[in-house]
Amino acid sequence: LADFVQRVNSDLVGKVVNIASRCAGFISKQFDGRLASQTASPLIDEAIALADTLAPLYENGDYGKAIREIMALADKANQFIAEAKPWELMKQPGNEAQVQQICSDGLNLFRILVTYLKPVLPGLAEKSEAFLNLSPLAWEQAGTPLSGHTINKFKPLLTRVEMEKVDAIVAASTESEES
């Protein structure tokens, strides 16, 4: 269970949801929730191409390998945003279009990641669909970027899991079994 807690907190909250939270504020505050009119990062093409690797993994029940591939993509997406530093660019006048592009590409990467995670995390996908202002995410549409699209204001999609709460649930279930 400790590994589960660590994975949820590190991979899902710290990597995947972090992409949305880092980018959404800029898009909402600076650009009225409107994404750039096109994508620019080559990482988006790489993310779209990953579908061909993931589909057979899911179909063959190799969920662990599929999730590792998705998390590797999440690492690349976070690295892309960290290297682009939109928070620093925004401090300098004249960089607004570049910030919008970086954050729009980041949110497109987030959408692709959540589409790939939807088979195992439908609740996260549903909350992400509401945030991104989309109808249900479909695997076939992962390759269609959101361009000029308006998103809703970001609300936390997942919260960190506390080990104490997991321990309390386990203790409560053990007590009910003993009764």
C-alpha positions in Angstrom: 0.0 0.0 0.0 2.9 2.4 0.6 4.0 1.9 -3.0 0.4 2.6 -4.1 0.3 5.8 -2.1 3.7 6.9 -3.5 2.7 6.1 -7.1 -0.5 8.1 -6.8 1.2 11.0 -5.2 4.3 11.0 -7.4 3.0 9.8 -10.8 -0.6 10.9 -11.0 -0.7 14.1 -8.9 3.0 15.1 -9.2 3.4 14.3 -12.9 0.1 14.1 -14.8 -2.2 16.5 -13.0 0.7 18.9 -12.4 0.9 19.5 -16.2 -2.7 20.8 -16.2 -2.3 22.9 -13.0 1.0 24.5 -14.3 -0.5 25.5 -17.6 -4.2 26.2 -16.8 -3.5 29.3 -14.7 -1.7 31.1 -17.5 -4.4 30.1 -20.1 -7.3 31.2 -17.8 -5.8 34.4 -16.5 -3.9 35.7 -19.5 -5.9 34.4 -22.4 -9.5 34.1 -21.2 -9.2 30.3 -21.2 -8.4 30.2 -24.9 -5.8 27.8 -26.3 -3.4 28.8 -29.1 -4.7 28.3 -32.6 -2.3 25.4 -33.4 0.2 23.2 -31.7 3.9 23.7 -32.0 5.8 21.1 -29.9 7.2 18.0 -31.7 6.5 16.2 -28.4 2.8 16.3 -29.3 3.5 14.2 -32.4 5.5 11.8 -30.3 2.6 11.6 -27.8 0.1 10.9 -30.5 2.4 8.2 -32.0 2.5 6.5 -28.6 -1.0 5.2 -29.2 0.3 2.6 -31.6 2.5 1.2 -28.8 -0.1 1.5 -26.0 -3.1 -0.1 -27.8 -1.6 -3.6 -28.1 -0.3 -3.4 -24.5 -3.8 -2.7 -23.2 -5.4 -5.3 -25.5 -2.9 -7.9 -24.2 -3.4 -7.0 -20.6 0.1 -5.6 -20.1 -1.2 -2.7 -18.1 2.0 -2.2 -16.1 4.1 -1.6 -19.3 1.4 0.7 -20.7 1.4 2.8 -17.6 5.2 3.0 -17.6 5.1 4.2 -21.2 2.5 6.8 -20.3 4.5 8.0 -17.2 7.6 8.3 -19.4 5.6 10.6 -21.7 4.4 12.6 -18.6 8.0 13.0 -17.6 8.9 14.4 -21.0 5.8 16.8 -20.9 6.9 18.1 -17.5 10.5 18.5 -18.7 9.2 20.4 -21.8 7.3 22.9 -19.5 10.1 23.2 -17.0 12.6 24.0 -19.8 10.3 26.5 -21.5 9.7 28.3 -18.1 6.4 30.1 -19.0 6.3 31.7 -15.6 9.6 33.5 -16.3 8.6 34.4 -19.9 5.3 35.9 -18.7 7.3 38.5 -16.6 8.8 40.0 -19.8 6.4 42.0 -22.1 6.1 40.7 -25.6 6.3 37.0 -24.7 2.5 36.5 -24.4 2.1 34.5 -27.6 5.0 32.2 -26.7 3.5 31.6 -23.2 0.1 30.8 -24.7 1.8 28.4 -27.1 3.8 26.6 -24.4 0.8 26.2 -22.1 -1.5 25.2 -24.9 0.9 22.5 -26.0 1.2 21.4 -22.3 -2.6 21.1 -22.0 -2.7 19.2 -25.3 -0.1 16.8 -23.8 -2.2 16.5 -20.7 -5.3 15.7 -22.7 -3.4 12.9 -24.6 -2.1 11.5 -21.3 -5.5 11.4 -19.7 -7.0 9.8 -22.9 -4.4 7.0 -22.5 -5.1 6.7 -18.8 -8.8 6.6 -19.2 -9.1 2.8 -19.4 -7.7 2.6 -15.9 -8.6 6.0 -14.4 -12.1 6.8 -15.7 -12.8 9.2 -12.8 -9.7 11.3 -13.6 -10.8 11.3 -17.2 -14.3 12.5 -16.4 -13.0 15.4 -14.2 -10.4 16.3 -16.9 -13.1 16.3 -19.6 -15.1 18.9 -17.5 -12.0 21.0 -17.0 -11.0 20.8 -20.7 -14.6 21.5 -21.7 -14.8 18.4 -23.8 -17.2 15.6 -24.5 -15.9 12.2 -23.3 -12.3 11.6 -24.4 -12.0 8.8 -27.0 -8.9 6.9 -28.0 -9.5 7.6 -31.7 -9.5 11.4 -31.0 -6.2 11.4 -29.1 -4.4 12.6 -32.3 -6.7 15.6 -32.8 -5.2 18.6 -31.0 -7.3 21.2 -29.2 -6.7 24.3 -31.2 -8.3 27.7 -30.4 -10.4 25.8 -27.9 -11.7 27.3 -24.6 -11.1 25.5 -21.4 -12.8 25.9 -18.0 -11.1 27.2 -14.9 -8.9 24.6 -13.3 -10.0 22.8 -10.2 -7.9 20.2 -8.4 -8.5 16.9 -10.3 -6.8 14.6 -7.7 -5.5 15.2 -4.2 -2.5 13.5 -2.6 -3.2 10.3 -0.7 -2.2 10.3 2.9 -0.8 7.0 4.3 -2.6 7.6 7.6 -5.9 7.6 5.8 -5.0 4.3 4.0 -3.9 2.8 7.3 -7.2 3.8 8.9 -9.2 2.2 6.1 -7.2 -1.0 6.4 -7.7 -1.0 10.2 -11.4 -0.4 9.8 -11.8 -3.3 7.3 -9.8 -5.6 9.6 -12.0 -4.7 12.6 -15.2 -5.4 10.6 -13.9 -8.8 9.5 -13.1 -9.7 13.0 -16.7 -8.8 14.2 
